[in-house]
Amino acid sequence: MATNRNASAQGPKAKKPAPKQKISFETARLLAPTPGQAERIAENYGLSLPDYDGVRATHSDALHKMADAFDGSLNEKATMMHFQRIVGSVVSSAVGAGRFYSEKVSEARAAAARTAEGGEEPDAPAGFESKARRLAEFAADMAMQAHAILAAAQGALEAYKAITGEEWVAYEAPADGQAALDRRSLKTQMSAFDAA
């Protein structure tokens, strides 16, 4: 009798991990609603529009206060590295919020299209909102969140430039192959110091 024990024990073939997409404010900006879209969405769905300038300024001020708290205890490189990571987290959050918002808009549009074609839930309870409406309202909520987090990211970027004097760029770890090559190269160079 044949069994699948070996097949299941080995599991599926390992796939190469997908390359990480570089995070950037530009990516977040493209994924989030524009200021005009955010305003229209808030108006059409009866939502409060986040105070973009207020959120931006508050996040910028927060990073400035953090920098001031160090009171010169970090050198220039340490300051850059520390704030690079903090800003990276905020920008990454903005990219994630924008991506989630974009996905929810796509789901809402697909549900609205099905509803328009007569594909509404036939066994849905009477008197309740349709699934398409619930998805659209959820997408609208996510629009406000993506808009607010984008403002936070912009404030963090502005503070980074003021604190370090440089534009923020996402950190990229060296590729594994490059790191191994660098180690081998260093080992070869160091062997020149060995006694013959």
HELIX and SHEET records of a PDB file:
HELIX    1   1 ARG A    5  GLN A   10  1                                   6    
HELIX    2   2 PHE A   25  LEU A   31  1                                   7    
HELIX    3   3 PRO A   35  TYR A   45  1                                  11    
HELIX    4   4 TYR A   52  PHE A   70  1                                  19    
HELIX    5   5 GLU A   76  ALA A  116  1                                  41    
HELIX    6   6 LYS A  131  THR A  164  1                                  34    
HELIX    7   7 ASP A  176  MET A  190  1                                  15    
HELIX    8   8 SER A  191  PHE A  193  5                                   3    
END                                                                             
